[in-house]
Amino acid sequence: MSAEGSAPAPPTMTTGVSKTPAEFLKAIKGQPVIVKLNSGVDYRGILACLDGYMNIAMEQTEEYVNGQLKNKYGDAFIRGNNVLYISALK
């Protein structure tokens, strides 16, 4: 905390500028992502599109269970209520 009593806003990974969640999701469309489900399963692939309910369409998708590749899919659709988080791959 600063002397004035308020903590500065945390910067984002690459730009140093804070983004809203909507801006982040718009920026990663068409980019490689990791989608972690509530069950612990990870899906890695290209984010094709998503909607306001966090329903996700991915391309070139790989399924990882406990860190190990289990399956490869061309296209995958994930229902939003199963999503724990979406992370951009570097």
PyMOL commands that set and color helices and strands:
alter all, ss='L'
color gray80, all
select helices_A, chain A and resi 21-28+80-82
alter helices_A, ss='H'
color red, helices_A
select strands_A, chain A and resi 32-37+42-50+56-65+68-78+83-88
alter strands_A, ss='S'
color yellow, strands_A
deselect
rebuild
show_as cartoon
